[in-house]
Amino acid sequence: MSAIEVNNVYKVFGHKADAAVRMLQGGASRDDVADATGTVPAVIDVSFSIEPGEIFVVMGLSGSGKSTLVRCLNLMHPPTSGTVSVDGADLQSLSAGELRQLRAEKISMVFQHFGLFPHRTIIENAMWGLEVRKVPEAERRERAARALELVGLSGWETSYPGELSGGMQQRVGLARALATDADVLLMDEAFSALDPLIRSEMQELLVGLQQDLRKTIVFITHDLNEAMFLGDRIAIMKDGRIVQIGTTEDILQNPADEYVSAFVQDVDRSRVLTAAAVMEEPVAKILLREGPQAALRQMRKRQTSGLLVVDARRRLVGAALDDDVIAAIQRDEHSLDAIVRSDVATVSPDTPLAECLIPSAESRLPLAVVEDGRLLGVIPRVTLLTALASGKNGAPTETEVSS
């Protein structure tokens, strides 16, 4: 079962919202509907599902409808049309009491401007959601202290918000959401008010926490680099509609239209693309059981000065270089065992491309992509440079690649 299911959701502000929805469903444009009805169509025919434990990022420019959409997910903005379900429960069918309980126990929200009470201590702020639920004080204090420890704020419990930096205050806001142990976190531009360095720290903190907590997170942002760093999948919105949903690599490699292409052309690809996205089939390889003569034949065929050596299960053993192979043939050796070099530069499939540059530059062979000992693919240096350079303005020039 999906954690969140959104089906054909419209949210229109104004007195003639129902008429506006009918016009939109009939194919009228957003601007025409706004002019004819005096309404503001904020979310138009949006559908998607989010799996448990997924970070689903919704991004777009100001006015695209992303913040309205996230408020539809807990009915802070009830949809004009369409349905929202959380763990199979249709939110529109819940009574007022059931909806309050769901908001208190299953869905927490983290806001852009922290929303801390200045007259309460840090631990009292972190306890607030539990206090609303009337959790006994000893339990809520224990849970809040544990949440503060998770976000790196142990020792600050008796301080006040005014004594903390912006980044630390946002950690308190995150701790308050975590203390409730809600399954779903809605984060609306949660890091946008922070300085760039602190913002990066908070992004890394969230990704690190998610490895252990596996919450379902809907994260709203206007920053594509942030979206691609955080998101398992990303939904890009324009004028109230979703124009593309996909993984980071889907969107970078296959933008749906010119609007998405314009978004991604300046993205820091080295930070968000991984080795798995650009690796190629390793053709310059040889089995360990083959001998020096076979290795030399492969080198001639592939026009290369070295081969990656694998066993019968495609586990990487090392590399054989041309000088060593020729010397082994001259010694009349029939095995590669004595000449295989184990100091092969390797990366994992999820290694960011930025971290591939130095090992690639220092290696005579294409960079080996390895997982659990198995050789999955290779990244030739020209492929790595092309992938990084193509983020500027489409295909790289020969000068860009050669440099």
C-alpha positions as CSV (number, residue, x, y, z in Angstrom):
1,M,0.0,0.0,0.0
2,S,1.2,3.5,-0.8
3,A,1.9,5.8,2.1
4,I,0.2,8.7,0.3
5,E,-2.1,8.5,-2.8
6,V,-3.2,11.7,-4.6
7,N,-5.8,11.3,-7.3
8,N,-6.9,14.1,-9.7
9,V,-6.6,16.8,-7.0
10,Y,-7.7,20.4,-7.9
11,K,-7.4,23.3,-5.4
12,V,-9.1,26.5,-6.5
13,F,-9.4,29.6,-4.3
14,G,-12.5,31.7,-4.8
15,H,-16.3,31.7,-4.6
16,K,-16.7,29.9,-8.0
17,A,-14.2,27.2,-7.4
18,D,-16.5,24.3,-8.6
19,A,-17.2,26.1,-11.8
20,A,-13.5,26.7,-12.3
21,V,-12.8,23.0,-11.9
22,R,-15.4,22.1,-14.5
23,M,-13.8,24.6,-16.9
24,L,-10.3,23.2,-16.2
25,Q,-11.5,19.7,-16.7
26,G,-13.0,20.8,-20.0
27,G,-9.6,22.0,-21.2
28,A,-9.7,25.7,-20.5
29,S,-6.4,27.3,-19.6
30,R,-5.5,28.5,-16.1
31,D,-5.5,32.1,-17.2
32,D,-8.8,31.9,-19.0
33,V,-10.4,30.2,-16.0
34,A,-9.0,32.9,-13.6
35,D,-10.4,35.7,-15.8
36,A,-13.8,34.1,-16.3
37,T,-14.5,33.1,-12.7
38,G,-12.3,35.4,-10.6
39,T,-10.7,32.4,-8.9
40,V,-7.1,31.3,-8.4
41,P,-6.5,27.8,-9.7
42,A,-3.5,26.7,-7.5
43,V,-3.4,23.0,-8.1
44,I,-4.7,21.4,-11.3
45,D,-5.4,17.7,-11.8
46,V,-2.5,16.4,-9.8
47,S,-2.0,12.6,-9.3
48,F,0.8,10.6,-7.8
49,S,1.6,8.0,-5.2
50,I,4.4,8.0,-2.6
51,E,5.8,4.8,-1.2
52,P,6.6,4.3,2.5
53,G,10.0,5.5,3.4
54,E,10.4,7.6,0.3
55,I,11.6,11.2,0.1
56,F,9.4,12.7,-2.5
57,V,10.4,16.3,-3.4
58,V,8.0,18.7,-5.0
59,M,9.7,21.7,-6.7
60,G,8.9,24.6,-8.9
61,L,9.1,28.4,-9.1
62,S,7.1,30.7,-6.8
63,G,3.4,30.5,-7.7
64,S,3.7,27.0,-9.2
65,G,1.4,25.5,-6.6
66,K,3.8,23.4,-4.6
67,S,3.1,24.8,-1.1
68,T,-0.6,24.7,-1.7
69,L,-0.3,21.0,-2.8
70,V,1.6,20.0,0.4
71,R,-1.2,21.6,2.5
72,C,-3.7,19.5,0.6
73,L,-1.9,16.4,1.9
74,N,-3.1,17.0,5.5
75,L,-6.3,19.0,4.5
76,M,-5.0,22.3,5.8
77,H,-6.3,23.2,2.3
78,P,-9.1,20.8,1.5
79,P,-9.0,19.9,-2.2
80,T,-11.8,21.4,-4.3
81,S,-11.9,18.1,-6.2
82,G,-10.1,14.8,-6.1
83,T,-8.9,12.6,-3.3
84,V,-6.0,12.3,-0.9
85,S,-5.4,9.1,1.0
86,V,-2.8,8.4,3.7
87,D,-2.2,4.7,4.5
88,G,-5.4,3.8,2.6
89,A,-7.6,6.3,4.6
90,D,-9.4,8.8,2.4
91,L,-8.9,12.0,4.3
92,Q,-12.0,13.7,3.0
93,S,-14.1,10.9,4.6
94,L,-12.7,11.5,8.1
95,S,-14.7,13.3,10.8
96,A,-13.2,16.5,12.2
97,G,-12.0,14.5,15.3
98,E,-10.5,11.8,13.2
99,L,-8.7,14.3,11.1
100,R,-7.3,16.1,14.2
101,Q,-6.0,12.7,15.4
102,L,-4.4,11.9,12.1
103,R,-2.6,15.3,12.1
104,A,-1.5,14.8,15.7
105,E,-0.3,11.2,15.3
106,K,0.5,10.3,11.7
107,I,1.5,13.5,9.9
108,S,3.9,16.2,11.2
109,M,4.9,19.4,9.4
110,V,8.2,21.3,9.4
111,F,7.9,24.9,8.4
112,Q,10.3,27.4,6.7
113,H,10.4,29.8,9.6
114,F,10.8,27.3,12.5
115,G,7.6,28.3,14.3
116,L,9.3,28.0,17.8
117,F,7.8,29.5,20.9
118,P,10.4,32.1,22.1
119,H,9.2,31.8,25.8
120,R,9.7,28.1,25.9
121,T,13.0,26.2,26.4
122,I,14.3,24.0,23.6
123,I,13.0,20.8,25.1
124,E,9.6,22.4,25.8
125,N,9.4,23.3,22.1
126,A,10.4,19.8,21.1
127,M,7.7,18.4,23.4
128,W,4.9,20.6,22.1
129,G,3.4,18.2,19.6
130,L,3.2,15.5,22.3
131,E,1.7,18.0,24.7
132,V,-1.1,18.7,22.3
133,R,-1.7,14.9,22.3
134,K,-1.8,14.9,26.1
135,V,1.1,12.5,26.3
136,P,2.2,12.2,30.0
137,E,5.0,14.7,30.8
138,A,7.7,12.1,31.7
139,E,7.2,10.3,28.4
140,R,7.1,13.4,26.3
141,R,10.2,14.8,27.9
142,E,12.0,11.5,27.3
143,R,10.9,11.4,23.6
144,A,11.8,15.0,23.0
145,A,15.2,14.5,24.5
146,R,15.8,11.5,22.3
147,A,14.7,13.5,19.2
148,L,17.0,16.4,20.2
149,E,19.9,13.9,20.4
150,L,19.1,12.6,16.9
151,V,19.5,16.1,15.5
152,G,22.6,16.9,17.4
153,L,21.2,19.2,20.1
154,S,22.0,17.3,23.3
155,G,23.0,19.8,26.0
156,W,20.8,22.6,24.7
157,E,17.6,21.4,26.3
158,T,17.3,24.3,28.8
159,S,18.3,27.1,26.3
160,Y,15.8,29.3,24.6
161,P,15.3,29.8,20.8
162,G,16.8,33.2,20.8
163,E,20.1,31.7,22.0
164,L,20.4,29.4,19.0
165,S,21.5,30.1,15.5
166,G,19.1,29.7,12.6
167,G,20.3,26.3,11.7
168,M,20.0,25.1,15.3
169,Q,16.5,26.5,15.5
170,Q,15.5,24.5,12.4
171,R,17.0,21.4,14.1
172,V,14.6,22.0,16.9
173,G,11.7,22.2,14.5
174,L,12.8,18.9,13.0
175,A,13.2,17.4,16.5
176,R,9.6,18.5,17.3
177,A,8.3,16.6,14.3
178,L,10.4,13.5,15.0
179,A,9.4,13.4,18.7
180,T,5.8,12.7,17.6
181,D,7.0,9.6,15.8
182,A,4.7,10.5,12.9
183,D,5.0,8.3,9.8
184,V,4.8,11.2,7.4
185,L,6.8,14.4,7.5
186,L,5.6,17.4,5.4
187,M,8.5,19.9,5.0
188,D,7.6,23.1,3.3
189,E,10.7,25.0,2.2
190,A,12.1,23.9,5.5
191,F,15.7,24.9,4.8
192,S,15.1,28.0,2.5
193,A,15.7,30.6,5.2
194,L,19.1,29.2,6.1
195,D,22.6,30.3,5.0
196,P,24.0,28.1,2.2
197,L,26.5,26.3,4.4
198,I,24.0,25.6,7.2
199,R,21.5,24.6,4.6
200,S,23.9,22.0,3.2
201,E,24.5,20.7,6.7
202,M,20.7,20.3,7.3
203,Q,20.3,18.5,4.0
204,E,23.0,16.0,5.0
205,L,21.5,15.6,8.4
206,L,18.1,14.8,6.9
207,V,19.6,12.2,4.5
208,G,21.6,10.7,7.4
209,L,18.5,10.5,9.7
210,Q,16.5,9.0,6.9
211,Q,18.8,6.0,6.6
212,D,17.7,4.9,10.1
213,L,14.2,6.4,10.5
214,R,12.8,5.6,7.0
215,K,10.0,8.2,7.3
216,T,7.8,9.1,4.4
217,I,8.9,12.7,3.6
218,V,7.3,15.2,1.2
219,F,9.8,18.0,0.8
220,I,8.9,21.3,-0.9
221,T,11.7,23.4,-2.5
222,H,12.4,25.8,-5.3
223,D,16.0,24.8,-5.4
224,L,16.8,22.0,-8.0
225,N,20.2,21.1,-6.5
226,E,18.5,20.6,-3.1
227,A,15.7,18.6,-4.7
228,M,18.2,16.3,-6.5
229,F,20.3,15.9,-3.4
230,L,17.4,14.9,-1.2
231,G,14.8,13.3,-3.4
232,D,14.3,9.6,-4.2
233,R,11.9,11.0,-6.8
234,I,11.1,14.6,-7.8
235,A,7.9,16.2,-9.1
236,I,8.4,19.4,-11.0
237,M,5.4,21.8,-11.0
238,K,4.5,24.6,-13.3
239,D,1.3,26.7,-13.2
240,G,-0.4,24.3,-10.8
241,R,0.3,21.2,-12.8
242,I,3.0,18.5,-12.5
243,V,5.0,18.4,-15.7
244,Q,7.4,15.5,-14.8
245,I,8.0,13.0,-12.0
246,G,11.1,10.9,-11.9
247,T,14.4,10.2,-10.2
248,T,17.3,12.6,-10.4
249,E,18.8,10.7,-13.2
250,D,15.5,10.5,-15.1
251,I,15.1,14.2,-15.0
252,L,18.7,15.1,-15.8
253,Q,19.0,12.6,-18.7
254,N,15.4,12.8,-20.1
255,P,13.7,16.2,-19.3
256,A,10.1,16.0,-20.3
257,D,9.9,19.4,-22.0
258,E,11.7,22.7,-22.6
259,Y,10.6,24.0,-19.2
260,V,12.3,21.1,-17.4
261,S,15.4,21.4,-19.7
262,A,15.7,25.0,-18.7
263,F,15.6,24.0,-15.0
264,V,18.3,21.4,-15.3
265,Q,20.8,23.0,-17.6
266,D,22.6,24.8,-14.7
267,V,22.3,22.1,-12.1
268,D,25.5,20.9,-10.3
269,R,25.6,17.5,-12.0
270,S,28.7,16.5,-10.1
271,R,26.8,16.6,-6.9
272,V,23.6,14.8,-7.9
273,L,24.7,12.4,-10.7
274,T,26.2,9.1,-9.5
275,A,28.6,6.6,-11.0
276,A,25.7,4.3,-11.9
277,A,24.2,7.0,-14.1
278,V,27.2,7.2,-16.5
279,M,29.0,3.8,-16.2
280,E,29.5,1.7,-19.3
281,E,29.8,-2.0,-20.0
282,P,33.4,-3.1,-19.2
283,V,34.6,-4.5,-22.5
284,A,38.4,-4.3,-21.7
285,K,38.3,-7.2,-19.2
286,I,39.6,-10.7,-19.0
287,L,38.9,-13.8,-16.8
288,L,41.6,-14.7,-14.3
289,R,41.7,-18.2,-15.6
290,E,42.9,-16.9,-19.0
291,G,46.6,-16.5,-19.6
292,P,49.0,-13.8,-20.7
293,Q,48.6,-14.6,-24.4
294,A,44.9,-14.2,-24.2
295,A,45.4,-10.9,-22.3
296,L,47.8,-9.6,-25.0
297,R,45.3,-10.6,-27.7
298,Q,42.5,-8.7,-25.9
299,M,44.7,-5.6,-25.5
300,R,45.4,-5.5,-29.2
301,K,41.7,-6.0,-30.0
302,R,40.6,-3.3,-27.6
303,Q,43.6,-1.0,-28.4
304,T,44.2,-0.6,-24.7
305,S,47.3,-0.8,-22.4
306,G,45.5,-2.7,-19.6
307,L,42.6,-5.0,-18.7
308,L,40.5,-5.4,-15.6
309,V,40.7,-9.0,-14.4
310,V,37.6,-10.7,-13.0
311,D,36.7,-14.2,-11.8
312,A,34.0,-16.5,-13.2
313,R,31.4,-14.7,-11.1
314,R,32.5,-11.3,-12.3
315,R,34.1,-10.3,-9.1
316,L,36.9,-7.9,-9.6
317,V,40.3,-9.4,-8.9
318,G,42.6,-6.6,-10.1
319,A,44.2,-5.3,-13.3
320,A,46.7,-6.6,-15.9
321,L,49.0,-4.0,-17.6
322,D,50.7,-4.4,-20.9
323,D,54.3,-4.3,-19.6
324,D,53.5,-7.0,-17.1
325,V,51.8,-9.2,-19.6
326,I,54.6,-9.0,-22.1
327,A,57.2,-9.8,-19.4
328,A,55.1,-12.8,-18.4
329,I,55.0,-14.1,-22.0
330,Q,58.8,-13.7,-22.2
331,R,59.2,-15.8,-19.0
332,D,56.9,-18.4,-20.6
333,E,54.3,-18.1,-17.9
334,H,50.8,-19.4,-18.5
335,S,48.9,-17.8,-15.7
336,L,47.9,-14.2,-14.8
337,D,48.1,-14.8,-11.1
338,A,51.6,-13.5,-10.6
339,I,51.1,-10.2,-12.5
340,V,47.6,-9.1,-11.4
341,R,47.7,-5.8,-9.7
342,S,45.3,-5.3,-6.8
343,D,45.6,-1.5,-6.5
344,V,42.7,-0.8,-8.9
345,A,40.8,2.5,-8.5
346,T,37.2,1.6,-7.7
347,V,34.0,3.5,-6.8
348,S,30.5,2.3,-5.7
349,P,27.4,2.8,-7.9
350,D,26.1,5.6,-5.7
351,T,29.4,7.6,-5.6
352,P,28.7,11.2,-6.8
353,L,30.6,12.1,-10.0
354,A,32.5,14.9,-8.2
355,E,34.2,12.2,-6.1
356,C,35.1,10.2,-9.2
357,L,37.4,12.9,-10.6
358,I,40.6,12.3,-8.5
359,P,40.6,8.5,-8.7
360,S,39.9,8.7,-12.4
361,A,42.7,11.1,-13.0
362,E,45.2,8.9,-11.1
363,S,44.2,5.6,-12.8
364,R,45.6,4.2,-16.1
365,L,42.4,2.3,-16.6
366,P,38.8,3.3,-16.7
367,L,37.3,3.7,-13.2
368,A,35.8,0.4,-12.0
369,V,32.3,0.6,-10.6
370,V,32.0,-2.2,-8.0
371,E,29.3,-3.4,-5.6
372,D,29.8,-6.3,-3.2
373,G,33.0,-7.2,-5.0
374,R,31.3,-7.5,-8.4
375,L,32.3,-5.4,-11.4
376,L,29.2,-3.6,-12.6
377,G,30.7,-1.3,-15.1
378,V,33.5,1.2,-15.9
379,I,33.7,5.0,-16.3
380,P,36.3,6.0,-18.9
381,R,37.8,9.4,-18.2
382,V,36.2,11.0,-21.4
383,T,32.8,9.7,-20.3
384,L,33.2,11.3,-16.9
385,L,34.3,14.6,-18.3
386,T,31.5,14.6,-20.8
387,A,28.9,13.9,-18.2
388,L,30.1,16.8,-16.1
389,A,30.5,19.2,-19.0
390,S,27.1,18.5,-20.5
391,G,25.3,20.1,-17.6
392,K,26.3,23.6,-18.9
393,N,24.5,24.1,-22.2
394,G,23.7,20.8,-23.8
395,A,26.5,18.8,-25.4
396,P,30.1,19.7,-24.5
397,T,32.6,21.0,-27.0
398,E,35.8,19.2,-27.9
399,T,37.7,21.8,-25.9
400,E,35.6,21.1,-22.8
401,V,36.1,17.4,-23.0
402,S,39.9,17.5,-23.7
403,S,40.5,19.9,-20.9
